[in-house]
């Protein structure tokens, strides 16, 4: 069986780690049925948000990054996308999905969700991803 390729936006990782719920369910489901891709840009943003906004201790952050690295395949970025969104972080998320050849980008970012699709990448909420994968994979 060919697995689907998915990229989770930073906000999904943060929600999964801090609050669990559907974001954690989505990542757990993706572990079973998909290939999860990530980039250094996503990990860097994750580190910044968790330390600056949520005061996560350095030791916990390093443990979390190690766990994520075991779940994902890393893709390099070239910074080639600059005109998709006025938010640089959004461009890096889309570029990660493009470089991975992902079919899905799962996000809670309204600026990305409004696109619905970029090239061959479906941009979905966590709930849309869960519903789609439970019924079709």
C-alpha positions in Angstrom: 0.0 0.0 0.0 1.3 3.4 -0.9 1.1 5.7 2.0 -0.2 9.3 1.8 2.3 12.0 2.5 1.3 14.7 5.0 2.8 17.8 6.5 1.5 19.2 9.8 1.7 22.9 10.4 3.5 24.1 13.5 0.2 25.0 15.1 -1.0 21.4 14.9 2.2 20.1 16.5 1.8 22.6 19.3 -1.8 21.7 19.9 -1.0 18.0 19.9 1.8 18.4 22.4 0.2 20.8 24.8 -3.5 19.9 24.6 -3.8 16.5 22.9 -7.3 16.1 21.4 -7.9 15.9 17.7 -4.5 17.3 16.7 -2.9 14.4 18.6 -5.4 12.0 17.1 -4.5 13.3 13.6 -0.8 12.8 14.2 -1.4 9.3 15.6 -3.5 8.4 12.6 -0.9 9.7 10.2 1.7 7.6 11.9 -0.3 4.5 11.1 -1.5 5.4 7.6 0.8 8.1 6.1 4.3 9.3 5.8 4.8 12.5 7.9 7.2 15.1 6.6 8.8 18.0 8.4 11.5 20.7 7.8 14.0 22.5 10.0 11.8 25.6 9.5 8.8 23.9 11.1 11.0 22.6 14.0 12.6 26.0 14.5 9.2 27.7 14.7 8.0 25.0 17.0 11.0 25.6 19.3 10.5 29.4 19.3 6.7 29.2 20.1 7.1 26.6 22.8 9.9 28.4 24.6 8.7 32.0 24.1 5.0 31.7 24.3 4.6 28.6 26.6 7.9 28.7 28.6 8.5 25.0 27.9 11.8 24.0 29.6 14.8 23.3 27.4 15.0 19.7 28.5 11.4 19.0 27.6 11.8 20.8 24.3 14.8 18.7 23.4 12.9 15.5 24.3 9.9 16.6 22.2 12.1 17.3 19.2 13.7 13.9 19.4 10.2 12.3 19.5 9.1 14.3 16.5 12.3 13.4 14.6 11.5 9.7 15.1 8.0 10.2 13.5 8.9 12.3 10.5 11.0 12.4 7.4 12.9 15.6 7.0 13.0 17.6 3.8 15.4 20.4 2.9 14.0 23.8 1.9 15.5 26.3 -0.5 13.4 29.3 0.3 12.0 29.4 -3.2 8.4 30.2 -2.3 8.0 33.9 -1.4 4.8 35.1 -3.0 2.1 32.7 -1.7 1.5 34.4 1.6 2.7 37.7 3.2 3.6 35.5 6.2 7.1 34.0 5.7 6.2 31.1 8.0 3.2 30.2 5.8 5.5 30.1 2.8 7.9 27.8 4.6 5.0 25.4 5.5 3.8 25.3 1.9 7.3 24.8 0.6 7.8 21.9 3.1 4.7 20.2 1.6 5.9 20.8 -1.9 9.4 19.5 -1.3 7.9 16.4 0.4 5.5 15.8 -2.5 2.8 15.8 0.1 -0.9 15.3 -0.7 -2.0 16.9 2.5 -1.1 20.0 4.6 -2.9 20.0 7.9 -3.2 23.4 9.5 -5.3 25.6 11.7 -4.0 28.7 10.0 -6.9 30.6 8.4 -4.5 32.2 5.8 -3.6 28.8 4.6 -7.0 27.2 4.9 -8.6 29.8 2.7 -6.4 28.5 -0.2 -8.0 25.0 0.2 -5.4 23.7 -2.3 -2.0 24.6 -3.6 -0.9 22.8 -6.7 -1.6 19.1 -5.8 -1.7 19.7 -2.0 -5.0 19.6 -0.2 -5.0 22.1 2.7 -7.2 20.7 5.5 -8.2 21.3 9.1 -7.5 18.6 11.6 -11.1 17.5 11.5 -11.2 17.3 7.8 -8.0 15.2 7.8 -9.4 12.9 10.5 -12.7 12.4 8.6 -11.0 11.9 5.3 -8.5 9.3 6.5 -10.9 7.4 8.7 -13.1 6.8 5.7 -10.7 6.4 2.8 -7.4 4.9 4.0 
